[in-house]
Amino acid sequence: MIGSLHLLHPGRLWLLLLLVPLLAWYIYSLKTRVAPMRASNLNALRRLGGGFKSWLRHVPMLLRMAAIACVVIILCRPQRLSSWSTSDVEGTDIILAIDVSTSMLARDFNPNRMDAAKDVAAKFAAGREHDNVGVVIFAGESFTQVPMTMDNATLVNAIREIQLGVIEDGTAIGDGIATAINRIKDGKAKSKSIILLTDGSNNTGIVAPLSAAGIARKFGIKIYTIGVGTNGMAPTPVAVDALGNYQYQNMKVVIDEATLKQIAATTGGKYFRATGNRVLQQVFDEIDSLEKTKLDVQNYTHSEDAYMPWALALLLLVSLDILLRYTLLRHI
């Protein structure tokens, strides 16, 4: 970019290197095409000097090289850009707090709750282009999987790599919320939200879920809670055999919906119940519409080809070359 002039194909400027061998050939030809003339004495010729035309004879070559340069510039397709852009982008801070307790391996989702949750959470994170998003996982305790970031690729990869069994089993919903609050409370975005996904009820941890919800409200953080699990019975892991494989048994799905609803209501969020893969996707779609980034963007971009000055210069150079060859530098 030079001023408002932009080359659409700047890589073609390498063609200008063709001028180097062309100039070398011209210099070599000057030394080899001089006609010999016999003379008994050169004293009279030395007094004549080179003369104006002796220097003028190099002008056609310079004109041709300049013409070739113009052709190369035209091939690079010069364009003139006229653009203005004003945008007021207000990013949203979001923490995904995901339950990774053993019960998330229940097979009432395809293939199980955990994989289904990771799939929709990864798609959700990938679509938050202007937002800071982080990931917290919790079971018997909680920790940050991904700090707040706008790097969508890192987020998606980290979500898909979440594994069960990395922390003590259990369901510490309050601790998960507390860790998420610590990560999001200092964010600079005006809108802050925690999306809490769990399939059970709080049975361990240091912080009570409703106490954590009260802290979130003080920081202006909304919590959207999602209860994951079908209605009725579900194949749930109950033991591990000698080979390390989970043993499944149909168990009644128990989700503390009352607490999850109260957490959401306390913070101005909303509670959702996901009973299957499709419903879970619909839940995230609804949250996505509720917590969309606010954009006020106006863009104007206009480009037009600007090769005409180079074409006119090319025409002028070729015309001067022809004029000189048939007038001042005409050969007999």
N, C-alpha and C positions, 0 to 999 in steps of 0.2 A: 504494500500500500504506500503510495507516494501522494500526499494530499488526498484528493478525491479520486485519483486514478488507480485502478486495480487491474491486475493481470489475471484473467481467469485460468490460464494455463502457464504459470511462470516457469515450469520445468522445461518448456521449449526454448528458453533463453540459451540453453546449451548449444543451440544451433549457431550462435554467434561465434563459437570456436572455429567454425569453418572459415572465418576470415583470416585466421592465422596461416594456414597452408596457402591460401590464395595470395596473401601478401608476400609470403616467402617465394612463391613461384614468380611473382612479378619482379621482385628484386633480382632473382636469378636470371630471368629473361633479359633484364636490362644489360647484363654483362655479356650475354651470349649473342644478342641479335644486332650488335653494332657492325655496320658495313666497313670493311677496310678500304683505305685510300692511300696510295703511294704519293709521297711528297719529298722534295729534296731538302726543304727547310720549313720548320713550323713556327718561326718567329713571327711572321705576319698573322697567323691564326691566333697566337696567344694574345695579341693585342685586341682581338675582337671580343673576348669574354664570352660568357655563356649566353647572354641574351634572355629576353623575357620568355620567348617561346620554349626555350630549353627547360624552364621550370614549369611552364604551363602544360607541358606534355604529360605531367604526372596527374593533372587534375581529373581526367576521365576515369583513371583507376580509382581515385578517391571517391568520385561520384558513384561508381559502381559498387564499391564496398558499402557506402552509406545507403544505397538503394537496397542491397541485400539485408542490411541491418533493419531497414524499414519493413521489409517482407517478414523478417523473423518476429518483429514486434507485432505485426498484424496477425501472424499465426498464433501469438500468445493471447490474442483476443483482449485487447485493452477495454475496460469498461469504466464508466463514470458512475460512482455510487452517490445517491442522495438518500440519506436515511436519518430518521430521528426516532428515539425510543424513550418513553417515560414509563416507569413501572413502580408500583407501590406494592411490594410483596410482603405479606405478614405471615411468617412461618408458624407452624404449630409444633409444639413439643409433645411427643407421645412416647410412652413406655408400654411395651408389651410384657405383661407379667404372666408367665405360663407355668402351669402346674406340671411338674415332671415326676409325680409320685407313681408308684407301680400300677395303681388302678387305672392310669391313663393308657395302659395297654389293653384295656377291655375292648372286645371285638364287636361292639354294637355299632361302630363306625367301620368304614372300609379303608385300609386294612385294620386300623385300630384308632382309638381316640387321639393318641399322640401324633401319629403320622398325618391324620386328617387336620389336626390343629396346626401342625407345622406348615402344611401345604397352603391353607388359607391365610395364615399369618405371613408367610413369605410373599404371597401375591399382594397382600395388603401393604407390606413394607415397600415392595417394588414400585407401587403407585404413588408413594409420598415423595414426589420429586423435590418439593421446596421445604420439607419438614425435617426437623431433628427427631430421629427415632432411636430408641434404645431397647434393649431386651433384658429382662430379669427373669430368672427361673427360680422356682421354689419347690420344695418338698418338705422334709423335716426342718430344713433351714433354707436360706435364700442367698443368692449372690448374683452379681451383674454378669450376664453373658456378653453383652455388647454395650459400651457406653453410648451416650447420645452422639449420633453421627448423621450426616447427610449422604454418606456413601451407601447408596442402595445395594450395590453388588456385595459389599461386606455384610450388610444386614441380612440379605437373602441367604448367603452362604452360611452365616452363623446360625440362622434359624433352622436351616435344613440339617445342620450338624449337631443339633441338640440331642443328647443321649440321656436315657434314664439310668439311674444307678450311680451317677457321679456324686450325689450327695445323699445324706441319710434319708431314709424313707419317712413318709408322714405327709401331713398337709398343714403347713404353717401359713395360712392365708394372710394373717396380720403381719408376719415378718416379710412376706412377699410385697405387701403394700408399702411397708416402711422402707424397704430397700429401694423400691421404685420412687418413693417420695424424695429420698436423699439424692437420687440421680436427676430428678426433674425440677426440683424446687428452685434451683438457681438459674434455670433457663431464662433466656431473654424474651421468648415469645409470650405474647399476652394470653394465648390459649394453651392450656396444659391439660393433658388427659392421660389417664392410665387405663389400659384395657386389660382386665383381669380375667383369665381363663382357668377354670378349675372344674373338677368333676366330683368334689366331695364336700366335706365340712371341716372346719378348723379343729384339729385335734392335738396340736403341739405348737411350739414356738413361744417367743417371749412377749410379743405384742398382740393384744386382742384386736380382732378385725375391726370392731366398731371404734376402738380408740384410734387405730390407724386412719380410719375414715374421717374422724374428727380433725386429725392433724392435716389431712389432705384438704379439707374444707377451709382451714385457716390459710393455707397457701393458695387457695383458689384453684385447686386441682380437681377436675371431674374424674370420677371413676366409673367406667362402663364394665359391668360384671357379666360374665357368660357362664352359665351352668351347662356343662357338657355331659350328656348321657341320655339314653333313650328312656322312655317311660316303661316301667315294669322291670323285667329281668334282662341281664346281659352277661355274656361269657367273660368272666373276670379272673385274672391270675390270682391263685390262692397259695401256690407253693412252687418250689423249684426242685426238679428231679436231680439225680446224681450226675447227669450230663449237662446240667446248667440250663435246661429248658423249662419254661414256665408251664405249670399245670393249670388248666382253666376249669372253672365251674360256674354254672349259672347262678348269679347272685342278684339280689334286688338292688336296683340303682337308688342310692340315697344321696341327694344333694340338698344342702342347707340353703334352700331358696330364700327363706325368710331373711337370713343374714345377708345374703348377696343383694337382695332387694333393698335392704336397709342401708347397706354400704353405698349403693348407687343413689338412693334418695337423699342421703346425708350430703353428698357432694354435688348434687345436681346432675348426676349421670343417669344411666338407664340400665335395667336388668334385661338380659336375654336368655332364653332357654334354647339350646341347640340339641336336637334329638337325632340328628343324622348329618351326613356330609353336606347335602344340599342346603339344609336349614342352617348349618354352621356358616356356609358361604354367604347365605342371605343375611345372616347376622352381621358379618364383617362388611358386607356391602352397605347395610344401613348405617353402621358406625362410620364408614367412610364418607357417607353423605352428610352425617351430622358434624363431622370434624374436618371438613374440607378446608384447605388453605384458602384464605381470602386473598384474591388477586385483583388488582386494579392496573391493568397493563394496557398501554397503547403503543403500538409499533407501526412504523411506516418505513418501508424499504423500497427504493426504486433504483433500478440499474438500467443503463443503456450502453450499447456498444459505442466506443469512442475511437474507432479505427480510422475515421475519416481524415483527421489531421495527418496521420502517418501515410494514408493513401495519397493525399495531396502532395506530401513531401516526396513520396516515391515517384509520382508523376513529374514533379519539378526536376528531380535529380536525373531521371531518364531523359527528359527533354533537354536539359543542359548538356548532357553527355552527347546526344545526337547533334545538337547545335554546334558544339565545339568541333566534333569530328568532321562536319561538313563545311566549316567556315575557317576559323583560325588554325585548326590542327588538321586540315584536309591533306590527305596523302595523294601524291601523283604517281 
